[in-house]
Amino acid sequence: MRVCRLEDGCLGTVEGGVVVPRGDADPLAVLRGDVPAQAGEPIPLERARLIAPLRPGKLIGVGLNYRAHAAETGAPLPGEPLLFAKLNSSVTGPSGPVVRHVSTEELDYEGELAAIIGRRARRVPAAEALGYVAGYAVLNDVSARDHQRNEPRWVRAKSLDTFAPLGPWITPAHLVCDPQALGIRTWVNGDLRQDGTTADMVFSVAELVAYCSEHFTLEPGDVIATGTPSGVGVARTPPAFLQPGDVVRIEIDGLGAIEHPIVGE
């Protein structure tokens, strides 16, 4: 049972081809199996207007976490996870839109697997870390490359409003047999730009959860964006940055797809 959120704020569960409204429920509780009574008529999935399934407490990004992506940027593989913060105000729904802010001329996409933390984690070993993941979703780690180049902490480059489309729903962890065996693809205007697999991660989801929890407490509802495969716009020749009117689609095996337009500010 996948968990989504409808435009009016009502939680929903995706069951077959419909969304069943579940009222003002806690998405993490639903993922744990505490499913409240139906709170309205089912809505055909193709007609359901979805927003982000949750607002993370912390949204943690991971840089250079795919071998092929590090290679395309000319960077060495990191010896430990390269963490950065995306402010949770950057989160928007799976349909966007994503705003190309006037402060940037180098807007880029990064299709990513998002891991949603389900229970408090502090200094958990990697062998147990996946037990702290409630579910997974699709995320676009939208990036302003000019800010990223000029500001080494990356907060502004990664956190402008609408820079984290998330969804379309949360797939419970028990439905994902192996988070290191998922295909991930990104299209821009129908052109396939990224076609990778989570098997190419430098640090696995379990290793990322363990590493983060070693340094700070992970709380229920925190999200780790686990890095992007090769094929980003900045690495193309010549670089291909997003423009108003472009449409970005990101799909991960078994988790669904998000698709959103780029608009001018």
C-alpha positions as CSV (number, residue, x, y, z in Angstrom):
1,M,0.0,0.0,0.0
2,R,1.6,3.2,-1.2
3,V,1.0,6.5,0.6
4,C,0.3,9.8,-1.1
5,R,-1.1,13.2,-0.3
6,L,-3.9,14.9,-2.2
7,E,-4.1,18.5,-3.2
8,D,-6.4,19.3,-0.3
9,G,-3.9,17.9,2.2
10,C,-5.8,14.6,2.8
11,L,-3.6,11.6,3.0
12,G,-4.4,8.8,0.5
13,T,-3.4,5.2,-0.2
14,V,-2.7,4.1,-3.7
15,E,-4.6,0.8,-4.3
16,G,-4.6,-0.5,-7.8
17,G,-5.7,2.3,-10.1
18,V,-7.3,4.5,-7.4
19,V,-6.4,6.7,-4.5
20,V,-8.4,6.0,-1.4
21,P,-8.7,9.2,0.9
22,R,-7.6,8.5,4.5
23,G,-8.2,11.9,6.1
24,D,-5.7,13.6,8.3
25,A,-3.5,10.6,8.9
26,D,0.2,10.3,9.7
27,P,2.0,8.9,6.6
28,L,4.6,7.1,8.7
29,A,1.9,5.4,10.8
30,V,0.1,4.2,7.6
31,L,3.4,2.8,6.3
32,R,3.7,0.9,9.6
33,G,0.3,-0.6,8.9
34,D,-1.9,1.7,11.0
35,V,-4.4,2.4,8.2
36,P,-7.3,4.6,9.1
37,A,-10.8,4.2,7.8
38,Q,-11.7,5.4,4.3
39,A,-12.6,9.2,4.4
40,G,-14.1,9.7,1.0
41,E,-14.8,8.2,-2.4
42,P,-11.9,6.6,-4.2
43,I,-10.4,8.8,-7.0
44,P,-9.1,7.4,-10.2
45,L,-5.3,7.7,-10.1
46,E,-5.1,9.6,-13.4
47,R,-7.5,12.2,-12.0
48,A,-5.9,12.6,-8.5
49,R,-3.9,15.8,-8.0
50,L,-1.0,14.9,-5.7
51,I,1.3,17.1,-3.7
52,A,4.5,16.0,-1.8
53,P,3.6,13.0,0.4
54,L,5.3,14.6,3.4
55,R,7.3,17.6,4.5
56,P,10.7,16.3,5.7
57,G,12.1,17.5,9.0
58,K,15.6,17.2,7.5
59,L,16.4,16.8,3.8
60,I,19.9,15.5,3.4
61,G,21.6,15.4,0.1
62,V,24.6,13.2,-0.9
63,G,27.1,14.4,-3.5
64,L,29.1,12.3,-6.0
65,N,27.5,9.0,-4.8
66,Y,27.4,7.3,-8.2
67,R,30.7,6.1,-9.7
68,A,29.7,7.1,-13.3
69,H,28.5,10.6,-12.1
70,A,31.8,11.2,-10.4
71,A,33.6,10.2,-13.5
72,E,31.6,12.5,-15.8
73,T,32.5,15.4,-13.5
74,G,36.2,14.5,-13.3
75,A,36.0,14.2,-9.5
76,P,37.6,11.4,-7.5
77,L,35.4,9.0,-5.6
78,P,34.8,10.3,-2.1
79,G,36.3,8.4,0.7
80,E,33.2,9.0,2.9
81,P,29.7,10.3,2.1
82,L,29.7,14.0,1.0
83,L,26.7,15.4,2.7
84,F,24.9,18.7,2.2
85,A,21.6,20.2,3.3
86,K,18.5,21.0,1.2
87,L,16.1,23.2,3.2
88,N,12.7,21.6,3.6
89,S,11.1,24.7,2.1
90,S,12.5,23.6,-1.3
91,V,10.1,20.6,-1.3
92,T,7.3,20.7,-3.9
93,G,4.9,18.1,-5.3
94,P,5.6,15.5,-8.0
95,S,4.0,17.7,-10.7
96,G,6.0,20.8,-9.7
97,P,6.3,23.3,-11.2
98,V,10.0,24.0,-10.7
99,V,10.9,27.7,-10.9
100,R,14.0,28.9,-12.6
101,H,14.8,31.7,-10.3
102,V,16.2,34.9,-11.6
103,S,19.4,34.4,-9.7
104,T,20.5,31.4,-11.7
105,E,21.2,30.8,-15.4
106,E,22.4,27.2,-14.9
107,L,19.5,25.2,-13.7
108,D,20.1,21.4,-13.7
109,Y,18.2,18.2,-12.9
110,E,19.4,15.2,-10.7
111,G,17.1,12.2,-10.6
112,E,17.4,10.5,-7.2
113,L,16.2,7.8,-4.9
114,A,14.8,9.3,-1.7
115,A,14.9,7.2,1.5
116,I,12.3,8.2,4.1
117,I,13.3,7.5,7.8
118,G,10.6,5.8,9.8
119,R,12.1,5.8,13.3
120,R,14.7,7.6,15.4
121,A,18.2,6.5,14.4
122,R,21.3,7.3,16.3
123,R,24.6,5.4,15.7
124,V,23.0,2.5,14.0
125,P,25.2,-0.1,12.3
126,A,24.9,-0.5,8.5
127,A,23.8,-4.1,8.9
128,E,20.7,-2.8,10.7
129,A,20.2,0.5,9.0
130,L,17.6,-0.5,6.4
131,G,15.3,-1.4,9.3
132,Y,15.0,2.4,10.0
133,V,13.8,3.2,6.5
134,A,10.0,3.5,6.2
135,G,9.9,3.8,2.5
136,Y,11.2,5.2,-0.8
137,A,10.2,7.9,-3.2
138,V,11.4,9.7,-6.3
139,L,13.1,13.1,-6.0
140,N,14.7,15.7,-8.3
141,D,17.6,17.3,-6.6
142,V,17.3,20.5,-8.7
143,S,20.6,22.4,-8.7
144,A,21.7,25.9,-9.6
145,R,25.2,25.1,-10.9
146,D,26.4,28.7,-11.0
147,H,25.6,29.0,-7.2
148,Q,27.1,25.6,-6.6
149,R,30.3,26.5,-8.3
150,N,30.6,29.8,-6.3
151,E,29.4,28.7,-2.9
152,P,31.1,25.6,-1.5
153,R,28.4,24.9,1.1
154,W,25.8,24.5,-1.7
155,V,22.8,25.6,0.5
156,R,21.5,28.2,-1.9
157,A,22.4,26.1,-4.9
158,K,20.3,23.3,-3.7
159,S,17.5,24.9,-1.7
160,L,15.8,27.6,-3.7
161,D,12.0,27.3,-3.6
162,T,10.6,24.3,-5.6
163,F,14.1,22.7,-5.9
164,A,13.0,19.4,-4.5
165,P,10.0,17.8,-6.3
166,L,9.1,14.7,-4.3
167,G,6.7,11.8,-4.8
168,P,4.6,10.7,-6.5
169,W,4.0,8.6,-3.3
170,I,6.0,6.7,-0.7
171,T,6.4,3.1,-1.4
172,P,6.8,1.0,1.8
173,A,10.3,-0.4,2.3
174,H,9.0,-4.0,2.5
175,L,7.9,-3.7,-1.2
176,V,11.4,-2.8,-2.3
177,C,13.3,-6.0,-2.3
178,D,16.7,-4.4,-2.8
179,P,17.2,-0.6,-2.9
180,Q,20.6,-1.3,-4.6
181,A,18.9,-2.9,-7.6
182,L,16.7,-0.1,-9.0
183,G,16.8,1.4,-12.4
184,I,16.6,5.2,-12.4
185,R,15.9,7.3,-15.5
186,T,15.5,11.0,-16.3
187,W,14.0,12.6,-19.4
188,V,14.0,16.2,-20.5
189,N,11.4,17.0,-23.2
190,G,11.2,13.2,-23.9
191,D,15.0,12.9,-24.4
192,L,16.5,10.3,-22.1
193,R,19.3,12.0,-20.2
194,Q,20.0,9.7,-17.2
195,D,19.8,5.9,-17.4
196,G,21.4,4.4,-14.4
197,T,21.0,1.9,-11.5
198,T,21.3,2.3,-7.8
199,A,23.9,-0.6,-8.0
200,D,26.3,2.1,-9.1
201,M,26.2,3.9,-5.7
202,V,29.5,4.5,-4.0
203,F,27.7,4.2,-0.6
204,S,24.6,2.1,-0.3
205,V,21.4,3.3,1.3
206,A,22.2,1.3,4.4
207,E,25.7,2.9,4.6
208,L,24.3,6.4,4.2
209,V,21.7,5.9,7.0
210,A,24.5,4.5,9.3
211,Y,26.9,7.3,8.4
212,C,24.3,10.1,8.9
213,S,23.2,8.5,12.2
214,E,26.8,8.4,13.4
215,H,27.0,12.2,13.2
216,F,23.4,13.4,13.9
217,T,20.2,11.9,15.0
218,L,17.8,10.9,12.2
219,E,14.2,11.5,13.1
220,P,11.0,10.0,11.6
221,G,10.1,11.8,8.4
222,D,13.7,12.9,7.6
223,V,14.7,12.2,4.0
224,I,18.0,11.2,2.5
225,A,18.4,12.0,-1.2
226,T,20.9,9.4,-2.1
227,G,22.7,10.9,-5.1
228,T,22.3,10.9,-8.9
229,P,23.5,8.8,-11.8
230,S,25.5,10.2,-14.7
231,G,23.9,12.3,-17.4
232,V,23.4,15.6,-15.7
233,G,23.1,18.7,-17.8
234,V,26.3,20.4,-16.6
235,A,28.4,17.4,-17.8
236,R,27.1,17.4,-21.3
237,T,29.0,18.9,-24.2
238,P,28.0,21.7,-24.4
239,P,26.2,21.9,-21.1
240,A,22.5,21.6,-21.4
241,F,20.7,23.6,-18.6
242,L,17.0,23.7,-18.1
243,Q,14.9,26.5,-19.6
244,P,11.3,27.6,-19.0
245,G,9.0,25.4,-21.0
246,D,11.1,22.3,-20.5
247,V,9.5,19.2,-18.9
248,V,11.5,16.9,-16.6
249,R,10.4,13.3,-16.0
250,I,12.1,11.0,-13.5
251,E,11.2,7.4,-13.0
252,I,12.5,4.7,-10.6
253,D,11.7,1.0,-11.0
254,G,8.7,0.1,-8.8
255,L,8.4,3.6,-7.3
256,G,6.6,5.5,-10.0
257,A,7.5,8.7,-11.7
258,I,7.4,12.5,-11.1
259,E,7.0,14.9,-14.0
260,H,7.1,18.7,-13.8
261,P,7.5,21.7,-16.0
262,I,10.2,24.4,-15.7
263,V,8.7,27.9,-15.4
264,G,10.3,31.3,-15.3
265,E,10.1,33.4,-12.1
